[in-house]
Amino acid sequence: MENENTFQAPENPDSAAAPAPAEASFAPRTDFARLTAQTDAIRAEIGKIIVGQTDLLELLLTAVLADGHVLLEGVPGVAKTLMAKLLARTLEVPFSRIQFTPDLMPSDVLGTSVFRQNKSEFEFRPGPIFASIVLIDEINRAPAKTQSALFEVMEERTVTQDGTAYTMSEPFLVLATQNPIEQEGTYRLPEAQLDRFLFKLHVGYPTLAEEVQILSGHHAGRGSTHLEAVQPILSAADLQALRQQVRQQRVEPNILEYIAKLVGQTRAHKSLYLGASPRASLALLNGAKALAALRGRDFVTPEDVQFLAPSVLRHRIMLTPEREMEGGTPDEVVKQIMQSIEVPR
């Protein structure tokens, strides 16, 4: 909810006509000192092992603060799984890892009911999805039947088994990795499941300087990844308090209209067969509020929205067959849409 600045007019009528100092008009209404200190500490802990990937880490922290799931895509060997495990270690909450394989069944993820002979009744045994941070490795190696097991828990934070609904504890965050779809032995994720991810992030190759740094560290004997070197920074209560701050961010009406125009244009663009739903608009809003907080501001700017738009939209839109044959990409279309819409000032 927006709060109005309270500015007391001076007694002198001449000075009352003068404009207020800039610092009085733009004084921060929320103290982000604690949020900044804790997220900087997380960056420092992960930086003990990961070289570079600063934008990726910023987007992951944005998703954590915005309470959204993340899909990490990249070729093998670019530290997708390692980054997810390190981020989980900085949060003092229960963690589990699920390796998706073609023979994985929904009960292997959600859990199953076991008959207890001494009680003459069935007892539900929770699966690995019952954790606060769940790393799903190579999510696109499991078939659609197993993928569908994640629909309810990712959206509603509940698991329904034998007519009983089990609510997940807070926080609940899915970090999934996948290899590019053209690689052998992978399945295309259902659109309904993709839409449940706040971001889809591309994990690219390191730069030349970063790869030299990786090699230098390995040559000096720092090649093994000792995860124990990364210390927990945030508890569940700490994270809940930071998320509450994020929810109170200021968002001007023109920013809301800008988000709606961006997402709405995906439904009318000639290069797109499928546009984004209102869930994408909510994802852009929540993500922009979290990103602004990470950058020390208590208000959202158009630049926050533009920075996040590709990550929010690339997995929610589908190119027409003609555009795919021309070699187009969702990111190119998102860029075109942003260039076609007037930026609010």
C-alpha positions as CSV (number, residue, x, y, z in Angstrom):
1,M,0.0,0.0,0.0
2,E,1.3,3.4,-0.9
3,N,1.9,5.9,1.9
4,E,1.9,9.7,1.3
5,N,5.0,11.7,2.2
6,T,4.2,14.1,5.1
7,F,5.8,17.5,4.5
8,Q,5.1,20.4,6.9
9,A,4.8,23.7,5.1
10,P,7.0,26.5,6.6
11,E,5.4,29.5,8.3
12,N,7.0,32.0,6.0
13,P,4.6,32.4,3.0
14,D,7.5,33.3,0.7
15,S,9.4,30.2,1.5
16,A,6.2,28.1,1.3
17,A,6.2,28.8,-2.5
18,A,9.7,27.5,-2.9
19,P,10.1,23.8,-4.0
20,A,10.9,21.3,-1.4
21,P,14.5,20.0,-1.3
22,A,15.1,16.9,-3.4
23,E,16.1,14.8,-0.4
24,A,12.8,15.7,1.3
25,S,10.8,14.5,-1.7
26,F,12.7,11.3,-2.3
27,A,13.7,10.3,1.2
28,P,13.4,6.5,1.5
29,R,10.3,5.3,3.3
30,T,11.7,1.8,4.0
31,D,15.0,1.1,5.6
32,F,16.7,-1.5,3.5
33,A,20.0,-1.6,5.4
34,R,19.4,-5.0,6.9
35,L,18.2,-6.4,3.5
36,T,21.3,-5.0,1.8
37,A,23.6,-6.3,4.4
38,Q,22.2,-9.8,4.3
39,T,22.0,-10.1,0.6
40,D,25.5,-8.8,0.2
41,A,26.6,-11.5,2.7
42,I,24.9,-14.1,0.6
43,R,26.8,-12.8,-2.5
44,A,30.1,-13.0,-0.6
45,E,29.4,-16.6,0.6
46,I,28.6,-17.8,-2.9
47,G,31.5,-15.8,-4.3
48,K,33.8,-18.1,-2.3
49,I,33.2,-20.8,-4.9
50,I,31.4,-19.3,-8.0
51,V,33.4,-17.1,-10.3
52,G,31.3,-14.4,-12.0
53,Q,27.6,-15.0,-12.7
54,T,26.7,-11.7,-10.9
55,D,23.5,-11.0,-13.0
56,L,22.4,-14.6,-12.5
57,L,22.9,-14.4,-8.7
58,E,21.0,-11.1,-8.6
59,L,18.1,-12.7,-10.4
60,L,18.1,-15.7,-8.1
61,L,18.0,-13.4,-5.0
62,T,15.2,-11.4,-6.7
63,A,13.2,-14.7,-7.0
64,V,13.9,-15.6,-3.4
65,L,12.6,-12.3,-2.2
66,A,9.6,-12.4,-4.6
67,D,8.7,-15.9,-3.4
68,G,8.9,-17.4,-6.9
69,H,10.3,-20.6,-8.5
70,V,13.2,-20.5,-10.9
71,L,14.1,-22.6,-13.9
72,L,17.8,-22.6,-14.8
73,E,18.7,-23.7,-18.4
74,G,22.2,-24.2,-19.8
75,V,24.5,-26.8,-21.2
76,P,26.2,-29.2,-18.8
77,G,29.2,-27.9,-16.9
78,V,28.2,-24.3,-16.4
79,A,27.5,-24.6,-12.6
80,K,23.7,-24.6,-12.7
81,T,23.3,-27.3,-10.0
82,L,26.2,-25.9,-8.0
83,M,24.7,-22.4,-7.9
84,A,21.4,-23.7,-6.8
85,K,23.0,-25.8,-4.0
86,L,25.1,-22.9,-2.8
87,L,22.1,-20.6,-2.7
88,A,20.2,-23.2,-0.7
89,R,23.1,-23.4,1.8
90,T,22.9,-19.7,2.5
91,L,19.3,-20.2,3.7
92,E,18.9,-21.9,7.1
93,V,15.9,-24.0,6.0
94,P,15.3,-27.7,5.1
95,F,16.8,-28.6,1.7
96,S,16.3,-31.6,-0.6
97,R,17.5,-32.6,-4.1
98,I,15.5,-34.7,-6.6
99,Q,17.3,-36.1,-9.6
100,F,14.7,-36.4,-12.4
101,T,15.0,-39.5,-14.6
102,P,12.7,-41.1,-17.2
103,D,11.6,-43.8,-14.8
104,L,10.7,-41.5,-11.9
105,M,7.1,-41.8,-10.7
106,P,4.9,-39.1,-9.1
107,S,5.0,-40.9,-5.8
108,D,8.8,-40.7,-5.8
109,V,8.4,-36.9,-5.6
110,L,5.3,-36.3,-3.6
111,G,5.3,-39.3,-1.2
112,T,3.1,-42.4,-0.8
113,S,0.8,-44.0,1.7
114,V,2.1,-47.0,3.6
115,F,-0.1,-49.5,5.5
116,R,0.9,-49.8,9.1
117,Q,-0.2,-53.2,10.3
118,N,0.1,-52.4,14.0
119,K,-2.3,-49.5,13.5
120,S,-4.4,-51.1,10.8
121,E,-4.4,-47.9,8.8
122,F,-2.5,-46.1,6.0
123,E,0.1,-43.5,7.0
124,F,1.4,-40.9,4.5
125,R,5.1,-40.9,4.1
126,P,6.2,-37.5,2.7
127,G,8.4,-37.4,-0.4
128,P,11.4,-35.2,-1.0
129,I,9.2,-32.3,-2.2
130,F,8.5,-31.6,1.4
131,A,11.3,-29.2,2.0
132,S,11.7,-25.4,2.0
133,I,14.3,-25.4,-0.9
134,V,13.9,-28.1,-3.4
135,L,16.5,-28.6,-6.1
136,I,15.1,-30.6,-9.1
137,D,18.1,-31.5,-11.2
138,E,17.5,-32.1,-15.0
139,I,13.8,-31.5,-14.7
140,N,13.2,-32.1,-18.4
141,R,14.5,-35.7,-18.2
142,A,11.2,-36.9,-16.6
143,P,8.1,-37.6,-18.6
144,A,4.8,-35.6,-18.5
145,K,3.2,-37.9,-15.9
146,T,5.9,-37.0,-13.3
147,Q,5.9,-33.3,-14.4
148,S,2.2,-33.1,-13.6
149,A,2.9,-34.1,-10.0
150,L,4.5,-30.6,-9.5
151,F,1.5,-28.6,-10.8
152,E,-0.4,-28.3,-7.5
153,V,2.5,-28.0,-5.2
154,M,4.3,-25.3,-7.2
155,E,1.1,-23.1,-7.5
156,E,-0.9,-23.8,-4.4
157,R,1.9,-24.9,-2.0
158,T,-0.1,-28.0,-1.1
159,V,0.0,-31.7,-1.9
160,T,-3.2,-33.7,-2.0
161,Q,-2.8,-37.5,-1.4
162,D,-5.8,-39.9,-0.8
163,G,-8.1,-37.0,-0.3
164,T,-6.0,-35.2,2.3
165,A,-4.3,-31.9,1.6
166,Y,-0.8,-31.3,3.1
167,T,0.4,-27.7,3.3
168,M,4.0,-26.9,2.6
169,S,6.0,-25.0,5.2
170,E,7.2,-21.5,4.4
171,P,9.3,-20.7,2.6
172,F,8.8,-23.1,-0.3
173,L,11.0,-22.6,-3.4
174,V,11.7,-24.9,-6.4
175,L,15.0,-24.4,-8.1
176,A,15.0,-26.6,-11.3
177,T,17.8,-27.1,-13.8
178,Q,17.4,-28.4,-17.3
179,N,19.6,-29.0,-20.4
180,P,18.6,-27.4,-23.7
181,I,15.6,-29.2,-25.2
182,E,17.4,-30.2,-28.4
183,Q,19.7,-32.5,-26.4
184,E,19.0,-36.3,-26.4
185,G,16.9,-37.9,-23.8
186,T,14.9,-34.8,-22.7
187,Y,11.2,-33.9,-22.7
188,R,9.5,-30.6,-23.4
189,L,8.0,-29.2,-20.2
190,P,4.2,-28.6,-20.3
191,E,3.3,-24.9,-20.8
192,A,1.2,-25.0,-17.6
193,Q,4.2,-26.0,-15.7
194,L,6.5,-23.5,-17.3
195,D,4.0,-20.8,-16.4
196,R,4.5,-21.6,-12.7
197,F,8.1,-20.6,-12.8
198,L,8.7,-16.9,-11.9
199,F,11.9,-16.8,-14.0
200,K,13.6,-18.8,-16.7
201,L,17.3,-18.0,-16.5
202,H,19.9,-18.8,-19.2
203,V,23.2,-19.9,-17.7
204,G,25.9,-19.1,-20.2
205,Y,29.6,-19.8,-20.6
206,P,32.0,-17.7,-18.5
207,T,34.0,-14.9,-20.1
208,L,37.7,-15.5,-21.0
209,A,38.9,-13.7,-17.9
210,E,36.5,-15.6,-15.7
211,E,37.6,-19.0,-17.2
212,V,41.2,-18.0,-16.6
213,Q,40.3,-17.3,-13.0
214,I,38.6,-20.7,-12.7
215,L,41.6,-22.4,-14.1
216,S,44.0,-20.5,-11.9
217,G,42.1,-21.4,-8.8
218,H,41.9,-25.0,-9.8
219,H,45.7,-25.1,-10.5
220,A,46.4,-23.5,-7.1
221,G,44.6,-26.4,-5.4
222,R,41.2,-24.7,-5.0
223,G,39.5,-26.8,-7.5
224,S,37.3,-29.0,-5.3
225,T,34.0,-27.4,-4.3
226,H,33.8,-27.6,-0.5
227,L,30.2,-26.6,0.1
228,E,30.9,-26.5,3.9
229,A,32.7,-23.2,3.3
230,V,29.4,-21.5,2.6
231,Q,27.7,-20.5,5.8
232,P,23.9,-19.9,6.3
233,I,22.9,-16.3,6.3
234,L,19.1,-16.2,6.5
235,S,16.7,-18.1,8.6
236,A,13.1,-18.7,7.6
237,A,12.0,-15.9,9.9
238,D,14.6,-13.5,8.4
239,L,13.4,-14.3,4.9
240,Q,9.8,-13.8,5.9
241,A,10.7,-10.3,7.3
242,L,12.5,-9.3,4.1
243,R,9.7,-10.5,1.9
244,Q,7.3,-8.4,4.0
245,Q,9.4,-5.3,3.2
246,V,9.4,-6.2,-0.5
247,R,5.6,-6.4,-0.5
248,Q,5.4,-2.8,0.8
249,Q,7.3,-1.3,-2.1
250,R,5.8,1.7,-3.9
251,V,4.6,1.1,-7.4
252,E,3.1,4.1,-9.3
253,P,0.0,3.7,-11.5
254,N,2.0,4.4,-14.6
255,I,4.3,1.5,-13.8
256,L,1.4,-0.8,-13.4
257,E,0.0,0.3,-16.8
258,Y,3.5,-0.2,-18.3
259,I,3.6,-3.8,-17.1
260,A,0.1,-4.4,-18.4
261,K,1.0,-3.0,-21.8
262,L,4.1,-5.1,-22.1
263,V,2.3,-8.3,-21.2
264,G,-0.8,-7.4,-23.2
265,Q,1.3,-6.8,-26.4
266,T,2.5,-10.4,-26.3
267,R,-1.1,-11.5,-27.0
268,A,-1.3,-9.4,-30.1
269,H,2.2,-9.6,-31.6
270,K,2.3,-11.2,-35.1
271,S,5.4,-13.3,-34.3
272,L,3.7,-15.0,-31.3
273,Y,1.3,-18.0,-31.4
274,L,0.8,-17.9,-27.6
275,G,1.0,-14.7,-25.4
276,A,1.6,-14.4,-21.7
277,S,-1.2,-14.6,-19.1
278,P,-2.0,-12.3,-16.2
279,R,0.3,-14.5,-14.1
280,A,3.2,-13.0,-16.1
281,S,2.0,-9.5,-15.2
282,L,2.0,-10.5,-11.5
283,A,5.4,-12.1,-11.9
284,L,6.8,-8.8,-13.4
285,L,5.3,-6.8,-10.6
286,N,6.5,-9.0,-7.8
287,G,9.9,-9.4,-9.4
288,A,10.3,-5.7,-10.0
289,K,9.5,-4.9,-6.3
290,A,12.1,-7.4,-5.1
291,L,14.7,-6.1,-7.6
292,A,14.2,-2.5,-6.5
293,A,14.7,-3.6,-2.9
294,L,17.9,-5.4,-3.8
295,R,19.1,-2.2,-5.4
296,G,18.3,-0.2,-2.3
297,R,15.1,1.6,-3.5
298,D,11.6,1.6,-2.1
299,F,10.0,2.3,-5.4
300,V,9.9,0.5,-8.8
301,T,11.3,2.1,-12.0
302,P,10.7,1.2,-15.6
303,E,14.3,0.0,-15.8
304,D,13.5,-2.7,-13.2
305,V,10.6,-4.0,-15.3
306,Q,12.8,-3.9,-18.5
307,F,15.6,-5.8,-16.8
308,L,13.3,-8.6,-15.7
309,A,11.0,-8.8,-18.8
310,P,13.0,-11.4,-20.7
311,S,13.4,-13.7,-17.7
312,V,9.7,-13.5,-16.9
313,L,8.3,-13.8,-20.5
314,R,10.7,-16.0,-22.4
315,H,9.1,-19.3,-21.2
316,R,5.6,-18.0,-21.3
317,I,5.3,-17.1,-25.0
318,M,5.4,-19.3,-28.1
319,L,6.7,-18.3,-31.4
320,T,4.7,-18.9,-34.6
321,P,6.1,-21.7,-36.8
322,E,7.1,-19.2,-39.4
323,R,9.1,-17.1,-36.9
324,E,10.8,-20.3,-35.6
325,M,11.8,-21.3,-39.1
326,E,13.3,-17.9,-39.5
327,G,15.5,-18.5,-36.5
328,G,13.8,-16.1,-34.2
329,T,13.9,-16.3,-30.4
330,P,11.5,-15.3,-27.6
331,D,14.1,-12.8,-26.3
332,E,14.2,-11.0,-29.6
333,V,10.4,-10.6,-29.6
334,V,10.4,-9.4,-26.0
335,K,13.0,-6.8,-27.0
336,Q,10.9,-5.7,-29.9
337,I,7.8,-5.3,-27.7
338,M,9.8,-3.2,-25.2
339,Q,11.0,-0.9,-27.9
340,S,7.5,-0.4,-29.3
341,I,6.0,0.7,-26.0
342,E,6.5,4.2,-24.6
343,V,8.5,4.1,-21.3
344,P,6.8,6.1,-18.5
345,R,8.7,8.9,-16.9
